[in-house]
Amino acid sequence: ALFLDTLATTLEREGGTAKAILAFGRQLSAWMEADGFKGGSPLTAVTVEMSGKAEAVRRACADGYASWEAAFAASLRRDGLAPKRAADLATWPAASLEGATVLASAKADAGPIHTVTRQVAAATQDATMTKEQLARLQRELEEKRAEAARQAQEKTMC
């Protein structure tokens, strides 16, 4: 419950999924470093060890991961994505964070969490950029190009 509660709170608090992914990655790293990289996601060990042995356990693990995906999907919808796109994209940060915790445990190093959260946050930011934001960035780029061209022309005139 702590993992999901922290994830949900972070997604609501940070003002965008990309920022929340970075913030949650920092929290996850801190948890793992504090326990000497023995923990990680509460679902990892149960899923790997028990889900093939008991259908009820498998369903409970699937429900746990579905909660993570639902939290990411809700945040992505708040960022402006259509429901289907948000649901599809939500699997990626959930699966990536889970994989990063496994790698961090194996390496006894938070590096995989930092790398994964940076990459997933950047891609999420790109995916959630609105048409208005994209148009603004394009205008800024055009202005910078025009300014550079003016400066180059002034240098040739001197």
N, C-alpha and C positions, 0 to 999 in steps of 0.2 A: 504494500500500500504506500509506503514512503516513496518508492521509486516513481510510481504513477502519479501520486499527489504532487511530488516535486516537479515532475515533467509538466503536468497540467498547469500548475501555478506559474511555472517559468514561461510556458507558451502564452498564457494570458497576460503576464506582467511585462514582458519585454518589448512589446510594440512591434511585432513582426516575427514570423517563423524563423527567418535567418538569424536574427539576433538571439532568439530564444535557443536555437540549436547551439550556438556558441556558448551561451551562459550555462545551459544544461551540461554541455561537455566539460566546462570548468568544474561544475559541481560533481559530476561523475568522476572526474580525475581526482578531485580532493577526497571523495569517499574511498576510491581504490587505493590511493597513496596512504590514507590513514589506516587501512587494514592490511597494509603490506601486499596489496594485489592478490589477496586470497578470495575476495568476494566477487563483485561485479553485479551483473543483473541477477535478480532473484529467480528469474525464470530459466536461466541458462542450464544450470545443473539439473534441475527437475526435468526440463524438456529432454535433455540428452540422455539422462539416466533412466527416466521412468515412463516417458510418453509411449514407448513401444510396448510397455508391459501392462498398462491399464488404460482402457479407453476413457474413463472418467478423468484421469490425470492428463491425458492428451488433450481432451476438450478444455479442461481448465487452463492448460498452458496456451492453447489456441485463443481462448477468451482473453487471457492476459495480454498476449501480443495484439489482439484486436483492439484492446483498450488503448494501447500505445498508438496504434494506427488511427484510431478515432480521434485521439487528442491532436495528433499532427494534422489530420484532415480538417478538423474544426478550425485550427489556426490558419491553415492554408486558405480556407474559405473566407476567413476574416481578412486575409491578405488580398482577396479579390478573385481567387480561382473558382472556376465552375465546380460544382460538387463532384462530378465524375473525375475531372482532372485532379482535384484535391485528394480524392480517395486513392487514385492510382499513385500519385506522387508520395502520399503518406507512408507507403510501405518502405520507400527507400531510406528515409532517416531512421525509421524504427529498426530495420534490418542492419543498417550501417552501424548504428550505435551498439547494437547487440554484438555484431562481429568485432567491433573495436574493443569492447570490454573483454572478449575472449583473447584477442591478441595482446591487449595490455596485461592480462593475467599471465599469459604464457611468457611474455618478455619482462614482466615485473617493471613495466615502464608505461607511463601515460602517453607517450608519443603517439601511438595509434589513435587514441581518442582525440588528441589535438589535431592530427592530420585529417581524420575523417570528419570531424565537426567543421573544420575550415572549408574543406571541399564541398561537403553537403550544404553548408550555409551559403557558400558562393553560388552554387547551382540553384538553390532555392530562391535566393535573391533574384537571380536572372529570370527564373520561371514566374516569379510574382510581380515583376516589374509591370506597371500599368502602361497603357498607351501614352498617357500624359507624361509619365516619367521618361519614357523612351524618347518621346518627341523633345522634351527639355534637354536631355543629354545630346541628342542629335543637333539641336540648335547651338548648344554650348560648343560642341566640336566644330561646327561650321564657323562660329565666331572666332575660335582659336585659329583655325586654318586661315581665315581671312586676315586676322591680325598678323600672323606669321608671314603671309604673302605681302602685306603692306610693309612690314619691317624689312623684308628681303628687297622689295622694290626701292625703299628709301636708301638702303645701303648701296644699291647699284647706281643711284642718282648722285651720290656723294662723290 
